[in-house]
Amino acid sequence: MKWRLTGRYMISVIVVAILIVIINLSALLVWLFAQANFNTSIGHDNENSAETFTRSFQKYLTVTHGEVTISREGKQALKDRNAWVQILDEKGEELYSYRQPQGLKKEYTPIEIVDMHKYMDKKLLSTIFAGGKKISEQEYSYFIGFKDPSIRKVIISYETKQVIQNIKTKTVTILLIDGAIALIIGYLFSRQLTRPLNTIIDGIQRLANKDYNINYEPKGLYKDVFYNVNHLSHQLTINKREKNKLDQMREEWISNISHDIKTPLASIQGYAELIKDKDYDLSLDVIRDYAQIIESKSLYIKEVMEDLNLTTRLKNNDLTLNRKNINLVSLIRDTLIDILNDSRYADKTIEFNASQENIRINLDIILMRRAISNLILNALVHNDSNVKIVVHLEKKERTHITIKDNGKGIEKEEVDKIFDRYFRGTNTGTLHKGSGLGMAIAKDIIQKHDGEIVINSTVGKGTSINIKL
């Protein structure tokens, strides 16, 4: 994996480098071809070059009374270009010169004329160009020498086949050298580029193997990736910790529920055996008492199973709300009356008040009654017998339900867990052991109705639950 990634980057860099070399060579060849075939001058624009100036200088040549001379404009042009001129006849003898340097010859052989045109005369310190003009059937040639040291002239002669062969050889050599250089640079570049990726890949593999102890320094080209890997590691660590805590709570809950179910089952079994046993002559009243105990224990087990089923369906979003438009005031009042009609809570104090007698809202009657009942029962079973509960209902922008008691209050550590599944508080009363799912079910039902529920508690002063629907 690591070498494949590095290799891909290296190949990309090498291909780019070779393409650049080929483009540069092609551009150079095109430029040289244009210079050779279109008679352009290197380093000068065509109109102002020394060669162009020399060719166009013939317009300044005139013949007056059989004598060759140059015009006033021509003299000025030579001064402007820091140049001199020498005009020759067909025999190579000087007919006229202007601004000529010291040591300039007066006559030339054909070979000397060729050499003057091809090479720079070091004695004259000039770069010389040649031109010619035909006047009245008479041929005249002339030299113009430029004293500007920046003007240079190179004469190139070549054989096409040899040039092509040299180009091929040199191109292959250059490509090999550039390829080797690109290979070295590409390798070094790819190593620097892929090293962080290798680190990231190693980190992801560690996360896949459930090793979440990862913390990279976010830097360089991939700093955002490093940051996200760190964030993922942190989130997975939190999830693992929460999962372990949830698993522990689930195990404790199963153990507690098993114990709680085992006890009423033992009672049911025991009383049923007494009723069935022929050796006991039980009166009808005793049998009815035993039957009532069996019924009570059975209802308790049924409640636990229903709670377990309901919380599972809520957790898995496998429950569809049967919403109806109802008066929430009547629903809460009826729920509180049902609780007080239970013999276990008949002596409890529960007050209810509403800002108005008719507060309409769309909700699932059965589930909302269950949520309110769970919250009220939680306040009853976790406090002393003299606890007072006040339920207040008010219609604002949203519907607010407040359940407040003056009981023991809840420790902060338990407040943070109060809505967790399988959690049962340390101060649970003896009236109702419960399944440890009541508060979690209440919260899930409220949230299922797009509502919010918040709990605030102070030890020794009481607890307040605020619901917004």
Secondary structure, DSSP 8 states (H G I E B T S, - for coil): -HHHHHHHHHHHHHHHHHHHHHHHHHHHHHHHHHHHHTT--TTS-TTTSHHHHHHHGGGGEEEETTEEEE-HHHHHHHHHTTEEEEEE-TTSBEEEEES--TT--SB--HHHHHHHHHS-BTTTTBEEEEEEEEETTEEEEEEEEE--TT---------HHHHHHHHHHHHHHHHHHHHHHHHHHHHHHHHHHHHHHHHHHHHHHHHHTT---------STTHHHHHHHHHHHHHHHHHHHHHHHHHHHHHHHHHHHHHHHHHHHHHHHHHHHHHH-TT----HHHHHHHHHHHHHHHHHHHHHHHHHHHHHHHHTT-----EEEEEHHHHHHHHHHHHHHSGGGTT-EEEEEESSS--EEEEEHHHHHHHHHHHHHHHHHTS-TT-EEEEEEEESSSEEEEEEE-S----HHHHTTTTSTT---TT--SS----S-HHHHHHHHHHHTT-EEEEEEETTTEEEEEEE-
